[in-house]
Amino acid sequence: MRFRHIFSETWSGLRRNLTMTLAVIVTMWVSLALFGAGLLAYQQVGLMKGKWYDKVEISVFMCGTESPQSETCTGSSEVTPEQKETIEATLKGNPEVAEVYHESKEEAFEEFRKAYADSPILDTLTVDRMQESYRVKLKDPEQYEGVVTSVLGLPGVQAVQDLREYLDPLFKWMNLIQIGTIAASGLLLLAAALQIGNTIRLTAFARRREIGIMRLVGASNLYIMLPFLLEAVLSAALGIVLACATLAAGVYFIIIQKAQVSLKAFEWIGWNHAGIAMLGVAVVGLVLAIIPTLITTRRYLRV
């Protein structure tokens, strides 16, 4: 009997405040979807950094048959074995270097084939046109200037490339997008919390006579709060479901169907990352529904 009354009061509250309930659902939907997108962006940045930023810090490219004429490259001549030994010894002897990997022309071509498997550019290069290189991992990624300086002018070295020069702007923009998305979703989540509080306050005011009678007959605070709490949780649950559906559609159509097919050189987020974001959306959504309701009911249900 008591549960029937609780559910009846919950339905009555939803029906009386249908417009505000819809506004809460839509606001929760949009804000939680943006919050989930921020979580996905955070995970994507982490994957890209793990593959491209942390693993390879510096690339030392050797002279080849097509290298431009310079002080360290003699045009059509490739790097000699003696020059390679000197370069490798210099790198391994540097205290800032953790590991040194040699990449042959064949290995470089194989990586090129994997990265551009379905691209017409694959037919434009051959193994002979690839460059040998040394991939250098540093003990401290911030301390790279000394390594660059030590090998930059050695005979046989065409160029020294610090990948962070190219990756840092990308990661900065992605971090800005991530922060902006979470900040915008935070404002919308605050608006949703305020809307939930106002809805509960108006509902409590409309039922003030019923609440007074319930208090006089000895009803507990929990019994009086439950209809309001269920009303808020149901509204939040609908917003959570819609937000999770939006995230799932985004991952499938944007990441799986488009990004993973077009840009195979990058590692992209998948369903496991989407699941983590959806879990975060569900937790935040329920907290935003429960906390404002408890605060509002404790304040306005005193008769």
KOLNUSE-150743 format. One record per residue (C-alpha): residue number from 1; x, y, z. Coordinates in Angstrom, 3 decimals, always signed. Example, Ala and Ser with C-alpha at 12.3 -4.5 7.8 and 13.67 -1.06 7.14 Angstrom:
<rs>
R;1;+12.300;-4.500;+7.800;
R;2;+13.670;-1.060;+7.140;
</rs>
This chain:
<rs>
R;1;+0.000;+0.000;+0.000;
R;2;+2.786;+2.394;+0.895;
R;3;+4.718;+1.679;-2.301;
R;4;+1.559;+2.206;-4.338;
R;5;+1.155;+5.639;-2.759;
R;6;+4.827;+6.497;-3.433;
R;7;+4.583;+5.522;-7.106;
R;8;+1.253;+7.327;-7.419;
R;9;+2.770;+10.535;-6.020;
R;10;+5.787;+10.179;-8.313;
R;11;+3.597;+9.851;-11.406;
R;12;+1.444;+12.749;-10.256;
R;13;+4.512;+14.967;-9.867;
R;14;+5.819;+14.051;-13.321;
R;15;+2.445;+14.734;-14.896;
R;16;+1.916;+18.068;-13.154;
R;17;+5.390;+19.347;-14.062;
R;18;+5.642;+17.764;-17.499;
R;19;+7.185;+20.812;-19.180;
R;20;+9.871;+21.252;-16.525;
R;21;+10.523;+17.515;-16.473;
R;22;+11.129;+17.546;-20.240;
R;23;+13.439;+20.529;-19.818;
R;24;+15.414;+18.635;-17.163;
R;25;+15.678;+15.561;-19.397;
R;26;+16.891;+17.555;-22.410;
R;27;+19.389;+19.552;-20.343;
R;28;+20.718;+16.373;-18.724;
R;29;+20.921;+14.727;-22.142;
R;30;+22.966;+17.504;-23.752;
R;31;+25.204;+18.176;-20.742;
R;32;+25.934;+14.508;-20.047;
R;33;+26.621;+13.864;-23.742;
R;34;+29.156;+16.723;-23.734;
R;35;+30.678;+15.423;-20.518;
R;36;+30.987;+11.946;-22.044;
R;37;+32.544;+13.441;-25.187;
R;38;+35.116;+15.125;-22.961;
R;39;+35.925;+11.781;-21.343;
R;40;+36.317;+10.175;-24.772;
R;41;+38.584;+13.031;-25.908;
R;42;+40.716;+12.582;-22.795;
R;43;+41.138;+8.865;-23.553;
R;44;+41.895;+9.561;-27.215;
R;45;+44.645;+12.021;-26.316;
R;46;+46.123;+9.415;-23.969;
R;47;+46.150;+6.768;-26.718;
R;48;+47.787;+9.087;-29.218;
R;49;+50.405;+10.183;-26.723;
R;50;+51.107;+6.567;-25.799;
R;51;+51.709;+5.599;-29.430;
R;52;+53.379;+8.661;-30.920;
R;53;+54.665;+10.828;-28.083;
R;54;+56.135;+8.566;-25.429;
R;55;+57.553;+5.734;-27.535;
R;56;+59.646;+7.710;-30.041;
R;57;+61.210;+10.970;-28.984;
R;58;+63.902;+11.666;-31.599;
R;59;+64.506;+10.325;-35.109;
R;60;+67.994;+10.578;-36.645;
R;61;+67.724;+10.139;-40.437;
R;62;+70.737;+8.883;-42.408;
R;63;+71.920;+10.215;-45.757;
R;64;+70.586;+8.371;-48.812;
R;65;+70.944;+8.374;-52.563;
R;66;+68.301;+11.094;-52.899;
R;67;+69.407;+13.245;-49.971;
R;68;+70.119;+16.890;-50.828;
R;69;+73.716;+18.054;-50.945;
R;70;+74.933;+19.380;-47.593;
R;71;+77.951;+19.473;-45.299;
R;72;+77.071;+16.033;-43.874;
R;73;+75.623;+14.410;-47.032;
R;74;+77.497;+14.132;-50.314;
R;75;+74.515;+14.041;-52.619;
R;76;+74.215;+10.599;-54.249;
R;77;+76.264;+8.756;-51.611;
R;78;+74.580;+6.819;-48.827;
R;79;+75.805;+6.788;-45.266;
R;80;+78.834;+4.538;-44.856;
R;81;+79.141;+1.723;-42.281;
R;82;+81.878;+3.673;-40.496;
R;83;+79.654;+6.741;-40.247;
R;84;+76.800;+4.634;-38.881;
R;85;+79.080;+3.167;-36.234;
R;86;+80.143;+6.662;-35.179;
R;87;+76.538;+7.883;-35.043;
R;88;+75.350;+4.861;-33.066;
R;89;+78.265;+5.086;-30.633;
R;90;+77.576;+8.791;-30.093;
R;91;+73.923;+8.115;-29.336;
R;92;+74.522;+5.169;-27.014;
R;93;+77.271;+7.036;-25.198;
R;94;+75.025;+9.994;-24.419;
R;95;+73.847;+9.875;-20.760;
R;96;+70.458;+11.333;-21.739;
R;97;+69.653;+8.373;-24.025;
R;98;+67.756;+5.393;-22.656;
R;99;+67.549;+3.185;-25.774;
R;100;+68.526;+3.349;-29.439;
R;101;+66.650;+1.492;-32.190;
R;102;+68.024;+1.101;-35.702;
R;103;+65.426;+1.073;-38.482;
R;104;+66.592;-0.261;-41.843;
R;105;+65.171;+0.698;-45.214;
R;106;+63.201;-2.538;-45.334;
R;107;+61.689;-1.928;-41.888;
R;108;+60.856;+1.666;-42.770;
R;109;+59.155;+0.508;-45.975;
R;110;+57.152;-2.113;-44.072;
R;111;+55.903;+0.530;-41.629;
R;112;+55.069;+2.747;-44.591;
R;113;+53.037;-0.064;-46.171;
R;114;+51.077;-0.638;-42.977;
R;115;+50.312;+3.044;-42.547;
R;116;+49.197;+3.576;-46.165;
R;117;+47.858;+0.122;-47.032;
R;118;+44.794;+1.411;-48.910;
R;119;+46.282;+4.649;-50.232;
R;120;+47.430;+5.360;-53.808;
R;121;+50.621;+6.860;-52.368;
R;122;+51.825;+3.312;-51.643;
R;123;+52.971;+2.876;-55.243;
R;124;+55.069;+6.048;-55.284;
R;125;+57.922;+4.754;-53.103;
R;126;+60.203;+1.732;-53.172;
R;127;+62.558;+0.228;-50.606;
R;128;+65.584;+1.921;-52.183;
R;129;+64.049;+5.356;-51.731;
R;130;+63.468;+4.880;-48.013;
R;131;+65.870;+6.242;-45.383;
R;132;+67.662;+4.414;-42.623;
R;133;+67.234;+5.995;-39.233;
R;134;+67.905;+5.674;-35.522;
R;135;+64.936;+5.976;-33.160;
R;136;+66.087;+7.378;-29.833;
R;137;+64.172;+7.016;-26.568;
R;138;+65.249;+9.446;-23.865;
R;139;+65.448;+8.942;-20.126;
R;140;+63.788;+12.320;-19.644;
R;141;+61.683;+13.429;-22.646;
R;142;+62.180;+17.058;-21.658;
R;143;+65.972;+16.790;-21.976;
R;144;+66.507;+16.329;-25.695;
R;145;+68.575;+19.327;-26.792;
R;146;+71.899;+17.679;-25.900;
R;147;+71.150;+14.588;-28.000;
R;148;+70.104;+16.661;-31.002;
R;149;+73.242;+18.789;-30.781;
R;150;+75.583;+15.789;-30.450;
R;151;+74.548;+14.125;-33.738;
R;152;+73.200;+16.963;-35.869;
R;153;+76.519;+17.814;-37.521;
R;154;+77.955;+14.295;-37.827;
R;155;+78.841;+13.000;-41.315;
R;156;+76.087;+10.739;-42.642;
R;157;+73.268;+12.477;-40.737;
R;158;+70.775;+14.223;-43.006;
R;159;+68.331;+15.443;-40.347;
R;160;+67.356;+15.078;-36.705;
R;161;+63.660;+15.247;-36.008;
R;162;+62.043;+15.776;-32.646;
R;163;+58.488;+14.504;-33.066;
R;164;+57.188;+16.699;-30.296;
R;165;+57.712;+19.701;-32.572;
R;166;+54.888;+18.339;-34.721;
R;167;+52.800;+16.546;-32.102;
R;168;+52.703;+19.221;-29.407;
R;169;+50.446;+21.621;-31.370;
R;170;+48.058;+18.758;-32.118;
R;171;+47.887;+17.677;-28.482;
R;172;+47.488;+21.270;-27.302;
R;173;+44.482;+21.750;-29.560;
R;174;+43.007;+18.439;-28.498;
R;175;+43.511;+19.316;-24.840;
R;176;+41.824;+22.689;-25.411;
R;177;+38.887;+20.956;-27.082;
R;178;+38.723;+18.487;-24.210;
R;179;+38.797;+21.234;-21.570;
R;180;+36.263;+23.334;-23.473;
R;181;+33.904;+20.386;-23.839;
R;182;+34.064;+19.511;-20.147;
R;183;+33.690;+23.182;-19.137;
R;184;+30.608;+23.609;-21.340;
R;185;+29.122;+20.381;-20.046;
R;186;+29.842;+21.510;-16.478;
R;187;+27.773;+24.665;-16.986;
R;188;+24.942;+22.644;-18.478;
R;189;+25.147;+20.114;-15.644;
R;190;+24.876;+22.977;-13.168;
R;191;+21.822;+24.220;-15.038;
R;192;+20.320;+20.736;-14.898;
R;193;+20.959;+20.516;-11.144;
R;194;+19.286;+23.896;-10.611;
R;195;+16.351;+22.826;-12.758;
R;196;+15.931;+19.657;-10.728;
R;197;+16.026;+21.676;-7.518;
R;198;+13.421;+24.153;-8.822;
R;199;+11.169;+21.357;-10.032;
R;200;+11.282;+19.660;-6.641;
R;201;+10.708;+22.973;-4.864;
R;202;+7.619;+23.772;-6.951;
R;203;+6.287;+20.254;-6.507;
R;204;+6.792;+20.452;-2.753;
R;205;+5.021;+23.821;-2.649;
R;206;+2.055;+22.444;-4.631;
R;207;+1.772;+19.513;-2.212;
R;208;+2.393;+21.441;+0.972;
R;209;-1.063;+20.592;+2.382;
R;210;-0.613;+16.866;+1.712;
R;211;+2.885;+16.965;+3.212;
R;212;+1.532;+18.676;+6.334;
R;213;-1.090;+15.973;+6.800;
R;214;+1.526;+13.241;+6.309;
R;215;+3.779;+14.830;+8.932;
R;216;+0.834;+15.069;+11.379;
R;217;+0.046;+11.351;+11.027;
R;218;+3.692;+10.477;+11.712;
R;219;+5.128;+9.855;+8.220;
R;220;+8.906;+9.740;+8.178;
R;221;+11.087;+12.148;+6.236;
R;222;+12.267;+9.317;+3.983;
R;223;+8.698;+8.344;+3.132;
R;224;+7.884;+11.949;+2.188;
R;225;+11.120;+12.368;+0.186;
R;226;+10.859;+9.160;-1.865;
R;227;+8.347;+10.430;-4.475;
R;228;+10.490;+13.502;-5.129;
R;229;+13.639;+11.401;-5.279;
R;230;+12.090;+8.917;-7.722;
R;231;+10.856;+11.775;-9.871;
R;232;+14.364;+13.229;-10.142;
R;233;+16.016;+9.850;-10.673;
R;234;+13.593;+8.902;-13.459;
R;235;+14.228;+12.212;-15.244;
R;236;+17.977;+11.747;-14.869;
R;237;+17.780;+8.118;-16.034;
R;238;+16.113;+9.181;-19.286;
R;239;+18.795;+11.839;-19.793;
R;240;+21.512;+9.246;-19.093;
R;241;+20.061;+6.771;-21.595;
R;242;+19.824;+9.430;-24.308;
R;243;+23.373;+10.659;-23.577;
R;244;+24.803;+7.122;-23.709;
R;245;+22.960;+6.474;-26.987;
R;246;+24.449;+9.679;-28.392;
R;247;+27.967;+8.631;-27.335;
R;248;+27.491;+5.151;-28.819;
R;249;+26.308;+6.645;-32.119;
R;250;+29.270;+9.036;-32.163;
R;251;+31.808;+6.275;-31.518;
R;252;+30.294;+4.028;-34.172;
R;253;+29.698;+6.524;-36.982;
R;254;+32.601;+8.940;-36.381;
R;255;+35.360;+6.741;-34.941;
R;256;+34.731;+3.196;-36.167;
R;257;+33.148;+3.942;-39.550;
R;258;+35.205;+7.026;-40.461;
R;259;+38.371;+7.692;-38.446;
R;260;+39.585;+4.094;-38.108;
R;261;+39.125;+3.547;-41.840;
R;262;+40.630;+6.817;-43.054;
R;263;+43.512;+7.261;-40.572;
R;264;+44.903;+3.815;-39.829;
R;265;+48.218;+5.193;-38.632;
R;266;+46.563;+6.374;-35.401;
R;267;+45.259;+4.280;-32.564;
R;268;+41.607;+5.121;-31.933;
R;269;+39.266;+4.648;-28.997;
R;270;+36.811;+1.740;-29.105;
R;271;+33.831;+0.294;-27.276;
R;272;+35.797;-0.341;-24.072;
R;273;+36.639;+3.369;-23.867;
R;274;+33.036;+4.249;-24.680;
R;275;+31.932;+1.977;-21.829;
R;276;+34.159;+3.864;-19.384;
R;277;+32.719;+7.185;-20.571;
R;278;+29.161;+5.872;-20.261;
R;279;+29.856;+4.663;-16.733;
R;280;+31.133;+8.138;-15.839;
R;281;+28.030;+9.685;-17.422;
R;282;+25.738;+7.400;-15.412;
R;283;+27.469;+8.139;-12.109;
R;284;+27.516;+11.915;-12.655;
R;285;+23.902;+11.906;-13.829;
R;286;+22.638;+10.041;-10.766;
R;287;+24.664;+12.233;-8.409;
R;288;+23.241;+15.363;-10.044;
R;289;+19.741;+13.996;-9.584;
R;290;+20.073;+12.792;-5.994;
R;291;+22.108;+15.547;-4.315;
R;292;+19.945;+18.568;-5.371;
R;293;+16.796;+16.608;-4.497;
R;294;+18.011;+15.771;-1.010;
R;295;+19.130;+19.355;-0.384;
R;296;+15.860;+20.824;-1.680;
R;297;+13.568;+18.428;+0.159;
R;298;+15.374;+18.899;+3.473;
R;299;+14.904;+22.633;+3.106;
R;300;+11.388;+22.892;+1.740;
R;301;+9.599;+19.940;+3.297;
R;302;+9.687;+21.367;+6.780;
R;303;+6.082;+22.057;+7.739;
</rs>
